[in-house]
Amino acid sequence: MSPPTLPACFEQDRALAAFIAQIGPCRLAEQTRPDPQTQDPYASLIKAVTGQQLHNTAARTIFGRLCTLGPQRDKNGPPPTPEILLTLDDATLRQCGLSGAKIASLRAIAQGRLDGIVPSLTEAHKMDDETLITQLTTLRGVGRWTAEMMLMFHLRRPDILPAGDLGVQEGWRRLQRQPKRLTSKALKAATIAFSPHRSTLAWYCWQAKERLPPSPSATIS
């Protein structure tokens, strides 16, 4: 039987309700606890871009090196402020393990914070999801997925469905036993009934991708 606090939309989807009964309550809240190193959207984006396309260990190492250039000079402290970051030359940043493309992205984020494109935490809490995503994705190196992850894990927004995420697409396909993955547009349409709980849905899709056996095909319809 599904957890009693489960929203009705989850109960009404038989396949999803059965999967939830099997694995238990969503643990997304445990993964979105405040991170002392990333207490505002700026720091969260810096960490996200630093770790793009890297395994967790490498991402942590490089971000830690960058943080030693920050105000606390500590690998466990916050990253450099925008003002500090914009004074650092390429050679210094490359010594952290950053590529040229990532250096350019970090500088764009730093300048974006000074220009108001990257909001403060207080400002971000006043913005709706789509407005914030649209604003952040004007920055070099910040794609929709990166912005969505920040909203979900840093700002703890409850209604984020990263429909372009292959793990979410594949998890939904396995849950629904569909022959093909849905496109981003089709997945958004298929899951609209789960609003405003789509962050929870995304978490269950990720779990389904890891726990359920694959169906016969895995192409995009």
N, C-alpha and C positions, 0 to 999 in steps of 0.2 A: 504494500500500500504506500502511496506517495506521501511525503511529509505534509502535515496538516496546514503548514503556512504557505504551501505552494500556490502561486496565483492560478486562477481558474483556467487561464489559457493554456497552461502546462498540463493540467489535468485533462483537458479536452482533447489533447493530442495523445492518442493511445500509445504510439510507439515511444514518444518522449516520456510519458508518464511511467511506462514500464522500465525504461532505462534509468530514470531517476530513482525508482523504487529499488533498483539493483545497486546503484552506486551511492545513493544517499544525497544529503543536502548540498547545495552549491557552496563551495569554499572560496569563492572569488574575494570575499571580504578579507580573508586571511592573506591574500596576495596583494591587497591594496592598502596595507597599513602604511602610515606615514614613513617616508625615508628621510632621515636627517640630512642626507647629502643633496636631496632634491626637494626643497621646501617651496619652490615656486615653479611656474611653467617654464621660465627661462632655464633653470638648472635641469629640469626634467627633459627638455628638448636637447640640451647639451649632452646629457648622458645617453639619450636615445640615439642621437646621430653618431656619437663616439662608438657605440656598440653595433652599428648597422653592419650586417653580413659577417658578424664574428661570433664565435662560440662564447658562451658565458664567461669562461675563465679569462680568455683574451680580452674581452670587453671590459671586465672588471679591472684587469691590470692596466690597460690603457687609460681608462677613466681615472684610476687612482693616481697615475703619473700626472695627468692633467690637473687633478685636484691639489697636487703638491705645489702647483703654481698659483693656487688660489689664496684668498686672504688668510687662511689658517696654516698654509704651507703643510698640509696634512693629507695623506692619501685617503683618509676617511672623512675629510672635511668637504665643504662645498667646492664646486669648480670656480675658476676665476670669474670675477664679476665682468660684466660687459666692458667696463672701462679698462680693466686689466687685460682681458683677452685681446682687445684690439691693439694693445701695445706690444704683444708678443710676436716675434718674427717667425718666419717659416721654419728656420732651423731649430728653434726652441720647441715648436709644436711637433715637428717631425721626430724629435728625440722621444716624445711621448708614445710614438708609434702611429701617428696620424698620417693619412695619405693627403695628397694635395687637395683632392676633392672634398675631403672631410674638413680640412682646414678652412677652405672657402665657405663651407656650409656653417661651421661654427662662427665664423666672422659675420656671416649674414644674420645668424640668430642674435649675436651680440648687438649688431647694429639695429636689428629689428626690435630688440628690447628698448634701446635708447630712443627709437623712433615711435614707440608705442604699438608696434605691430604685435609683439609678444607682450601680452598683458601681465600685470601683477596678479597674484593669487586672488586678491579681493576683486579686481576687475574681471578676471576669468569667471568667477562664481556668478557674476551678473549677466554673463553672455549665454545665449542658447547654444546648443551643440553645433548646429550647422554653421552659424555665424562664426564661431570660434574656429572650426575646422577650415572654413573658407579663408579666413584671415591668416591662419598659420601656414597654410599650404602655398601662400605667395612667396614664402621664404625658400631660398635655394636649399635643397637637400631634405626638405620636410614634405613628404608625400602624405596622401590621405591616411594611409595605414599608420604612419608614425604619429600623426595628430590624433587619430582614433585611439591608439594605445595610451597616449598621454591622458586623454579624457577619461578612459576607462580605469586605468590603474593609478593615475596621479590625482585626478579630480574626482574620481569615484562616481562618474556619471552612470546612471542606471540603465540608460536606453541606447547604448552604443552597439551596433552590429557591424563589425568590420567585414562587410560582404565580399570584399576582394581578397580576403585572407583564405588561402587554399585549405588551411586546416579547418576553418569554419565551413567552407563549402563541402569539403570531404566528409566532415562529421555529420552535416545535415543529410548528405546523400546516404550515408550508412544508416542513420537513424530512420530515414524514410524508405530505405531499401530501393532507392532509385537507380536506374542503370547509368545515369550520367550526372556529373556535377552541374548545378545551375550556374548561370552567369551571375555577376554581381546584381544586375538589375532584377533578374528573375528571383534571386534569393531574397532581396529586399521585399519584393511583392509577396512572396510566399510566406514571409514571417511578420508581416505588418500586424497581424492579430496579437503578436507577443509584446507589442509596445504597451506600456513603457518599461518593459522588463527584458529588453534584448541583450543587455550585457550578461545577464544570467543565461540567456539562451546561447550566446556565443561561448560561454564557459562550458556548457554541456555539450556543445558541438565539438569543442576541442577534446573533451573527454571521450566522446564517441569515436572520434578519429583514432584515438590511442587504444581504445578498449574493444570496439566492435570489429568483427571480421570484415574485410573488404567485400563489396558486391562484385559481380562479374566484370563491370567496366568502371573506368574512372576518368572518362573524357568529359569535356564541358559541352552541355547542350546549347 
